[in-house]
């Protein structure tokens, strides 16, 4: 087992989300026992605290811009600096969003330090929307991967967040577990894709296929987890729920365990767990925390 500690960093932001709520997710995960659950993996756990909180606010955008884009970019630059500190300490980042744009900050911080990571994107969607294609819903939360790849029409404040553009090459990306419709409407993203049905059929095989798909990244790979990859009827926390489709907690646990057991695993981002979805006893946050602790117990 690796001796590198797990380094927790919270990014309490809903700035890029559809509405407030996700800014409370890092605190809720800690309150549900995340540090204890990760410590049971046998690794040292270091909590690096939180970046500055940012709650969703009303900021009607220009037609061509994501909602509140300057503030979203400022949040991500703050997160980038925080993740860079985690990595510089020699810790494996466990980053608690907030919303899905935080993956931009993690990959930017890794690139700052000379690491070129692949990305296994475990999510109910693909987050490939662009402002010009969706002026009716210009929410950056659904645009993160489009900006990682610097697709035509990406906003400079997000696509230019890191030390290079694009931050991620398409052959170092694998979409895993999505049940939404294909979002690559312009045919510009030839990345590997493993839909929810294939993961449900064999989560261990899906993990192996994911790692093989991003293997061009010799420096390792990051796992992005949006809890909307889960069927809302099985674990009701997703900020944007999907019902009657998606993964079960047992399948997600096996998938994540397979990813974390690979020696190239380089960290995880956990996003979109909205405390407002939980019951008054915190039942589902605890369930998510136990799932994460069990899955990461396999990490090397």
N, C-alpha and C positions, 0 to 999 in steps of 0.2 A: 504494500500500500504506500502511496506517495506520502512524503512527510510534509508537503506543502500545506499550510493551513488554508481553510476556507475563509475568505474575506467578504463579509456581508456589507453591502452598501445600499441604503435606501434612497430612492429618487421619488419623493412624495409629490408627484405632479399629475394633474389632470388638464394641464394647459392645452394639450393637443387632443383631448378626448371630446366626446359628444356632449358631456355635461359634467358637473362636479361629482365627486365621490372617490375616484381612484387615488386622489392625493392622500387618502387615509389608509391605503392598502399596506404600505410598509409597516406602519405602527400596528395594524391589525394582525399581520403575519407574526410579528415579534410577540405580541400579546398572546397569540395562539400557541406559542412555544417553539418557534422556529429555531432559535439558538440551541435549545436543549435537544431538539430532534436531530439537528445536524451534528451536535457533539456526540450523539450516540453512534455516529458513523465511525468513531475512533479517531477522527482527525481533530486537530485544534481548530477552534472557530474564533475568529476575531471580528468584532462588530465595529465597523468604521463609521457608524452613525449615518446621518442623512445629509443630502444636499438641501439647499433652501426649498421650502415648500412653495408650490405654485398651484393655486386653485383655478379651475376653469373660470373664464370671465367672458362677458359679451363683448365682442370686438368684430363687428361685421367687416368681412374682408373685401378688398377689391376682387373683381370677378376672377382674375388670374392668380390669386394668392391663396394659400391655405389660411384658415382661420387663425388669427393672433400669431402670425408666423414669427415675428421678431421676438416675442416672448417665448415661444416654443424653442427657438434657436438659443436663446439665453439660458433656458433650463438645461438644454443639452450640452452647452459649453460648460456649465457648472458640473453636470454629471460626468463629462469627459475628464475634467480635472480630478474629480473624486475617484473615478475608476483608475486613472493613471496612478494615483497614490496607492490604491490597492495592489495594482500590478507591480509597482516599484518596490513594495514591501515583500514581494515574492509570494503573494497570496493568490489563490484561485478565486476569481470574482463570483459571488452570488449576489446579483443585482436585483433589487426589489423595486419594480415600477408600482404605480403609475401605468402609463400607457405604452403602446408598442414602439413609439419613436425612440425609446431609450436604447434600442439596439444600435442606432447610429452612434451614440456616444461611446458605447463599449468598443465598437470596432475602430472608432477614431482614436480612442485612448491606446488601444493595442498597436495601431499603426504609428502613433507618436513614439512608441518605444521600439519600433522596428519589427513588430510581429505582424504577419500577414495571415489572418485567421479566415477559415471558412465558416459558413453559417448553416446550421440545421434549424429550419424555421418551422417549429411545431405550433400550428395555428389553425383555427377554423377557416381562415381566409388566407390571402397571399399579400395583402397590403400593397398592391400595385396600382392603386388609383393615382391619377394625376389631376391637378386643378382644372385643366381645360376640359377633361373628360367628365368631370363631376362638379360643375359649378353650383349645382343644387345642394351639394353636401361637401363643402371644401374642408374636410376635417383631416388634419395631418396624421391622426392615428391610423387611418387607412391608407397612408401614402409612404410609410417608412421604407419599405423595400424598394419602391420606385426611386426614392432619393438615395438609398445606398448604392443602387446601380446607376444613378445619374441618367435616368431615362430622359429622352427629349421632352421638354416642358417642366422639368424639375425646377424647384425654386432654389436660387443660389444660396440662400441662408441655410438651407438644410443639406443640399447636395454638396456644398462646399464646406461642410462642418469640420472635416478632418484635414490631414496633411496631403491628401491626394484625392483626385476625382477620376473614376468612381472609387468609393471606399471598398467596394466589393465587386468582384468579377462574377458574371453569371455562372461560370463553371465551378464556382466555389460555393454554390448555394443549392440547397435542397429543400423544397416545400414538403412538409410531412403532416398528414392528418387532416388536411382541409376537406370540408364538405360543401363549402360555398362554390358557386360557379367559377369557372376559369376567368381570371382577371387580366390575363395578358391579351387584351383585346387587339393590340397592334402587332402581335407576334414578334415581340422584341426580346423575349426572355426565354432562352433555350435551356433553362435550368432543369435539374431533375425534379420529378414530382411523384410523391407517394400519397395517394388520397386516403381518406379515412377508411374506406372499405378494405383497402389492402393492409392497413395497419391493424384493423380489427381482426383480419384473417390470420395474421402472424406478426405480432409486434416485435419479436426478437429479430426476425428476418428484415423487417422494416428498418430497425436500428442499424443492422449491418449494411443494408443498401444505402442508407443515408450517409454513413461514414465513408463508404466507398465513393459515393457521388461527389463528396467535397474533398477527396483525398489529394487533389491538386494543391491544396493548402498545406504545405509541409510543416507549418508552424502550429498546426492544431485547428480545432474548430470550437465555436461557441454554439450553445443551444439557446434558442429563443423559445420560451413557452408562454403562449397566451392561453389562459384557462378556458377561452371559448372553444378550444379544440374538444372540450368535453360536452357530452350531451347534458343539457341543463337539468334534465330530469334525474341525472345520476349524481351531480355535484353542483348545486346552484350558486355559483359565484360570479359567473361571467358578466362583464359590463354590457356586452352585446350578446344576448343568449342565442343559442340554437337548440331547438327542441326535437327530440326523437331522432337525432342523427349525431354524428360525432362519436368520440371515444368514450369508453367507460373508465372509471378510475383504475381498475385492475390492469387494463390494457395500457393506459398512459404510464402507470408505474413500471410495467415491464419494458416499454419503449425507452423511457428515461434511464432505467437501469442499464439497458444495453448500450445506450450512448455514453453514460458516465463511466462505464467499465472500460471503455477504450482508452488506451494510454494517451491518445491525442486530444481527449476532452480537455477543454481549456476554460470552462466556466459556463454559467447559466444566467439567463435573464428571466425573471418571473413577472408576468404582466397581467393586467386586466382583472384581478381578483377584487371585486367591489364589495366592501364591507356592508353596504346597504342591502345586498342580496342575502346576507346571512340571517339566521334566526337570532332570537334574543339570547341564546346560550352560546353563541359562537361556534356552533356545531360544525359548520362547513369549512370555516377557516382552519379549525383543528384537523379536519379530515385532509385538507390540502397539505398542511404542514406534515402530517404523518406520511402522506404519499411521497412528499419530497425527501423526507428523512430516509425512508425505506429505499427509494430509488438511488439516492446519492451514496448510500452505504456501500455500493459496488465500486465507487470511484477509486481509481488507482493513484 
